[in-house]
Amino acid sequence: MDFSLFAHMERLGPEQAHETLYEEFVGLCEMADQGGMRAIWTGEHHAMEFTISPNPFLAIMDLSHRTKSVKLGTGTIIAPFWHPIKLAGEAAMTDLMTGGRLELGIARGAYNFEYERIMPGMDAWDAGQRMRESAPLLRPLWQGDCAHEGTYYSFPNTSSAPKPVQKDGPPIWIAARDPNSHEFAVQNGFNVQVTPLWLGMAEVETLMGRFKDACATHGGKRPKIMLLHHAYVGKDDDDVAQAARDFSRYYCYFGAWFQNKRPITQGLIAPLSDDEIAANTTMSPENLQRDLTMGTAQQVIDQIKRYEDLGYDEFSFWVDSGMTTERKRASLARFIDDVMPAFA
């Protein structure tokens, strides 16, 4: 089992300075590198203070100078916002400048809030179709002399400039949930990243089942599969209970952004009241403590052992939570020091 960190800047209010938030983000990434994690992942989001990362290649370039050996991944690029020629070139340049440390995670995107601002009229289905057309073009563009006539993109003979450092280009990961997405990834030889969010062990098992079915359909081809999950390693039961309350608040805001119905001012969503948060019983602290990867060190070890037994190759520690940086760092340190050695 490999381990990685999934992190972004997250701003909860106007009193928080972006400069401070960025240095806190970098500090977590430096911990992941020094602690022996395989990779760091940071995604793409626009106009949302909730998740700040307008171009993950920029953060990756900075992190490449502040870390030594950890792989640096986009988790994930929103494919429909990128022309495939532009994405191939910028990814290759990033791979070149990081010395071959780039991994390229790609998704259709999740928030209608972003779609309606960057590509008005596009919905999730259309975004997914654009991703399925563009992602398979990346390797041919890196190889060079690729021409394409498609539904969304058409271009004459084109070669990525520059070429990536890694042979055949950076590893490509596809964010997959439904069976067709798993089929698409496995058929194209792409790795798979799954995110069960708050849905618990049943969803962890279902997603692995879809991956295994896709592998069986394609003659036993077996790329890697990564489980991305919110995680917290507490010092004791009281600390874990507080983390569950923090996650409950985080997921209530996550849901509000996803529903795209509340007013947004200066990139911040209108605050949720305590009553609104309490009324969201699906995201209750009790449910999230049960369904996320959280607990004391031994409890987290036991949970991840179950993921390993199912066949997951990598567990990505999703640290975004709305917690203070001190609590994030303490949890990550316990994960590195007390959990990861159990899988050495």
C-alpha positions in Angstrom: 0.0 0.0 0.0 1.4 3.4 -1.0 0.3 6.6 0.7 -0.1 10.1 -0.6 -1.4 13.5 0.6 -4.4 15.3 -1.1 -4.4 19.0 -0.1 -5.5 22.5 -1.1 -5.6 26.0 0.3 -9.0 26.4 2.0 -10.3 29.8 3.1 -13.2 30.0 5.5 -13.4 33.7 6.0 -12.0 37.1 4.9 -9.8 37.4 8.0 -7.5 34.6 6.7 -4.6 35.9 4.6 -3.9 34.0 1.4 -0.2 34.2 2.0 -0.5 32.4 5.3 -2.8 29.8 3.9 -0.4 29.0 1.1 2.5 28.6 3.5 0.4 26.3 5.6 -0.4 24.3 2.5 3.3 24.0 1.6 4.1 23.0 5.1 1.8 20.0 4.9 3.3 19.0 1.6 6.8 19.2 3.0 5.7 16.9 5.8 4.4 14.4 3.3 7.7 14.5 1.4 9.8 14.2 4.5 7.6 11.5 5.9 8.0 9.2 2.9 4.7 9.5 1.2 4.7 8.5 -2.5 2.9 11.5 -3.9 1.2 14.9 -3.2 -2.1 15.7 -5.1 -3.6 19.1 -5.6 -6.5 19.9 -7.9 -8.1 22.6 -10.0 -10.9 24.8 -8.9 -12.0 28.3 -9.9 -13.5 31.3 -8.0 -14.1 29.3 -4.8 -12.4 30.3 -1.6 -13.6 26.9 -0.3 -11.0 25.2 -2.4 -8.3 27.4 -3.9 -6.3 26.0 -6.8 -6.8 27.8 -10.1 -3.9 26.0 -11.8 -2.3 23.0 -10.1 0.7 23.1 -12.3 1.8 26.4 -10.7 1.6 24.8 -7.2 3.4 21.7 -8.4 6.2 23.8 -9.8 6.7 25.5 -6.5 6.5 22.3 -4.6 9.1 20.7 -6.8 11.6 23.2 -5.4 10.5 22.7 -1.8 10.4 18.9 -1.8 13.0 16.2 -2.7 11.5 13.0 -4.1 7.8 12.9 -3.7 5.7 12.6 -6.9 3.6 15.6 -7.7 0.1 15.1 -9.1 -2.9 17.0 -10.3 -5.8 15.8 -8.3 -7.5 16.6 -10.6 -7.3 18.7 -13.8 -10.9 19.6 -15.0 -10.6 18.2 -18.6 -13.3 20.3 -20.3 -11.6 23.5 -19.3 -8.5 22.5 -21.3 -7.9 22.1 -25.0 -6.0 18.8 -25.3 -3.1 20.4 -27.1 -2.7 23.0 -24.3 -3.0 20.3 -21.6 -0.5 18.1 -23.3 2.0 20.9 -23.6 1.7 22.3 -20.1 1.8 18.8 -18.6 4.9 18.0 -20.6 6.6 21.3 -19.6 5.8 20.6 -15.9 7.2 17.1 -16.2 10.3 18.6 -17.7 10.8 21.2 -15.1 10.1 18.9 -12.2 12.6 16.3 -13.4 9.9 13.7 -14.3 7.9 13.9 -11.1 4.5 14.8 -12.6 1.4 12.5 -12.4 -1.7 13.7 -14.2 -5.1 13.2 -12.6 -8.0 14.1 -14.8 -11.7 14.5 -14.1 -14.8 16.0 -15.7 -15.3 18.4 -12.8 -17.9 18.4 -10.0 -19.3 21.8 -9.4 -22.0 23.4 -11.6 -20.8 26.7 -10.0 -17.6 26.4 -12.1 -19.3 25.1 -15.3 -21.7 28.0 -15.5 -18.9 30.5 -15.1 -16.3 29.0 -17.4 -18.3 27.0 -19.9 -22.0 28.2 -19.6 -24.5 25.6 -20.7 -22.2 22.6 -20.1 -23.5 19.9 -17.8 -21.8 17.0 -16.1 -22.7 14.6 -18.9 -21.2 16.9 -21.6 -18.2 17.5 -19.4 -17.6 13.7 -19.1 -17.9 13.3 -22.9 -15.3 16.0 -23.4 -12.9 14.3 -20.9 -13.4 11.0 -22.7 -12.4 12.6 -26.0 -9.4 14.6 -24.8 -7.7 12.3 -22.3 -6.8 9.6 -24.9 -5.2 12.2 -27.1 -2.5 13.1 -24.5 -0.2 10.2 -25.2 -0.4 10.5 -29.0 0.4 14.2 -28.6 3.4 13.5 -26.4 4.6 10.9 -29.0 4.1 13.5 -31.7 2.4 14.0 -35.1 -1.1 13.4 -33.8 -4.1 14.6 -35.9 -7.7 14.4 -34.7 -11.2 14.9 -36.0 -13.7 14.5 -33.1 -17.0 15.8 -31.7 -15.4 18.5 -29.5 -11.8 18.9 -30.8 -10.3 18.8 -34.3 -6.8 19.7 -35.3 -4.2 18.8 -37.9 -0.9 17.0 -37.3 0.4 18.3 -33.9 3.2 17.4 -31.6 3.5 18.4 -27.9 6.3 20.9 -27.4 8.2 20.1 -25.2 8.1 16.4 -24.8 7.7 15.0 -21.3 10.7 13.5 -19.5 9.0 10.3 -18.5 8.9 7.6 -21.1 5.3 7.5 -22.6 4.6 10.6 -20.6 3.4 11.1 -17.0 1.1 8.4 -15.5 -2.5 9.4 -16.1 -5.2 8.9 -13.5 -8.9 9.1 -14.2 -11.4 10.0 -11.4 -14.0 7.3 -11.8 -17.3 6.5 -10.1 -19.8 4.9 -12.4 -19.0 1.6 -14.2 -18.6 3.3 -17.6 -15.8 5.5 -16.1 -14.0 2.5 -14.8 -14.3 0.8 -18.2 -13.0 3.9 -20.0 -10.0 4.1 -17.7 -9.0 0.5 -17.8 -9.5 0.2 -21.6 -7.1 3.1 -22.1 -4.5 1.9 -19.6 -5.2 4.8 -17.2 -4.9 4.5 -13.5 -8.1 5.0 -11.4 -8.8 7.3 -8.5 -12.0 6.8 -6.6 -13.6 9.0 -3.9 -16.4 7.5 -1.8 -16.8 10.8 0.1 -19.1 10.2 3.1 -20.7 7.0 1.8 -18.6 4.6 3.9 -17.3 1.1 3.5 -20.2 -0.1 1.3 -19.1 2.5 -1.3 -15.5 1.6 -0.9 -16.4 -2.0 -1.8 -18.7 -1.1 -4.6 -16.1 1.1 -6.3 -13.5 -1.7 -6.1 -16.0 -4.1 -7.5 -16.6 -1.8 -10.5 -12.8 -1.6 -11.1 -12.4 -5.4 -10.9 -15.3 -5.9 -13.3 -13.7 -3.4 -15.8 -10.3 -5.2 -15.5 -12.0 -8.6 -16.2 -13.9 -7.2 -19.2 -10.6 -6.0 -20.7 -8.7 -9.3 -20.5 -7.3 -8.8 -17.0 -5.6 -5.5 -17.7 -4.9 -4.1 -14.3 -3.8 -0.4 -13.8 -3.4 1.0 -10.4 -6.3 2.1 -8.2 -6.2 4.8 -5.5 -8.7 5.4 -2.7 -9.0 9.1 -1.9 -10.7 9.6 1.5 -10.9 12.1 4.3 -8.8 10.9 7.1 -7.9 11.9 10.7 -5.7 10.2 13.2 -6.6 11.4 16.7 -4.6 11.4 19.9 -7.6 10.0 21.8 -11.3 9.5 21.6 -12.1 13.1 22.5 -9.9 14.4 19.7 -11.5 12.0 17.2 -15.0 13.2 18.3 -13.9 16.8 17.7 -12.6 15.9 14.3 -16.0 14.3 13.4 -17.7 17.6 14.3 -15.2 19.5 12.1 -15.9 17.1 9.2 -19.6 17.5 9.7 -19.3 21.2 9.2 -17.0 20.7 6.2 -19.4 18.4 4.4 -22.3 20.6 5.0 -20.5 23.4 3.2 -19.3 20.9 0.6 -22.9 20.0 -0.1 -24.0 23.7 -0.2 -21.3 24.4 -2.9 -22.4 21.4 -4.8 -26.1 22.3 -4.7 -25.1 25.8 -6.0 -28.1 27.6 -4.5 -26.7 29.9 -1.8 -25.4 33.4 -2.4 -21.7 33.8 -3.1 -19.9 37.0 -2.1 -16.1 37.6 -2.7 -15.8 33.8 -3.4 -17.3 32.9 0.0 -20.6 31.1 0.3 -23.2 32.6 2.7 -22.6 31.1 6.1 -24.6 28.2 7.3 -26.3 28.5 10.6 -25.8 26.0 13.4 -29.4 25.0 12.9 -28.9 24.3 9.2 -25.8 22.2 10.0 -27.6 20.3 12.8 -30.6 19.6 10.4 -28.3 17.8 7.9 -28.5 14.5 9.6 -26.8 12.7 6.7 -23.6 14.6 7.6 -23.9 14.2 11.3 -20.7 13.7 13.3 -21.8 10.2 14.3 -22.2 9.1 10.6 -18.9 10.7 9.5 -17.0 9.1 12.3 -18.3 5.8 11.2 -17.8 6.3 7.5 -14.6 8.3 7.1 -11.1 7.0 7.7 -10.7 8.3 11.2 -10.0 7.2 14.7 -7.0 6.6 16.9 -3.9 5.2 15.1 -4.8 1.5 15.5 -8.3 2.1 14.4 -7.1 3.8 11.2 -4.6 1.0 10.6 -7.4 -1.5 10.9 -9.5 0.5 8.4 -6.7 0.8 5.8 -5.9 -2.9 6.2 -9.5 -3.6 4.9 -8.8 -1.3 1.9 -5.6 -3.1 1.2 -7.3 -6.5 1.4 -9.8 -5.3 -1.1 -7.0 -4.6 -3.6 -6.4 -0.8 -3.3 -2.8 0.2 -4.3 -2.7 3.6 -2.7 -4.5 5.5 0.1 -4.6 9.2 -0.3 -5.0 11.1 2.9 -7.4 14.0 2.2 -6.5 16.6 4.7 -9.0 19.4 3.7 -11.4 19.8 6.6 -11.7 23.3 7.8 -9.6 22.5 10.8 -6.7 24.6 12.1 -3.3 24.0 10.5 -2.1 22.8 13.9 -4.7 20.1 14.1 -4.1 19.1 10.4 -0.3 18.8 11.1 -0.8 16.8 14.3 -3.1 14.3 12.6 -0.8 14.0 9.6 2.2 13.5 11.9 0.4 10.7 13.7 -0.5 9.1 10.3 3.2 9.2 9.1 4.7 8.1 12.4 2.1 5.6 13.8 0.0 4.4 10.8 2.3 4.1 7.8 4.9 1.9 9.5 2.3 -0.8 9.9 2.3 -1.1 6.0 6.1 -0.9 5.5 
